[in-house]
Structure formats: C-alpha cells, structure tokens
Amino acid sequence: MAMLKLCSIHDTKSEGWMNPLVFQANAQAVRSFADAVRNKESDIGKHPEDYHLYVIGEFDPHSGVVVPCEPVVHLIHGANVESIE
C-alpha cells in the first residue's frame, strides 16, 4: 500500500487547524473538502472564504511512521471550490 496523505483544514479566522484526516490521494481530499464547502449547514459551508485545505504529511500504514510536509502543501481555498466543478 502506498503512503497515505494527512490533510488538515486551516481556519484563518480562528488561526487554528482541524484534526488531520487521512486520504489515499490529494484529489480525494479535495473532493471531501468541496463536499463540506457545499454543505451550507456546516461551518465550512457557511464561511468558505475562511478555510484552506493543506497536506500536512504522509502516513505509512505498514510502519506507522508519519512524515511531515515542510512546508505544508496548500491544495485549495474554500472560496475557490466552485471553480473545480
């Protein structure tokens, strides 16, 4: 199995990071984030301009080793989700 992506959403208003989520590929992470942005009942959907999705590292499911991305890799801004349809 390949290395898995560790992604986190950064909230620019609170200047905080959400708990990491694990994905098989960047495109899978972007799709999940886009679904959250389109859900107008979620905090992300209510204020998409405040949120950015980043890859923060990789996880090796065979060894349990986490490798951080330095610097973190920006994938998409919540305000730009509609442009990826």
Summary of the structure (lengths in Angstrom):
residues: 85
radius of gyration: 13.0
end to end distance: 29.4
largest distance: 38.8
contacts: 224
relative contact order: 0.25
helix: 32%
strand: 40%
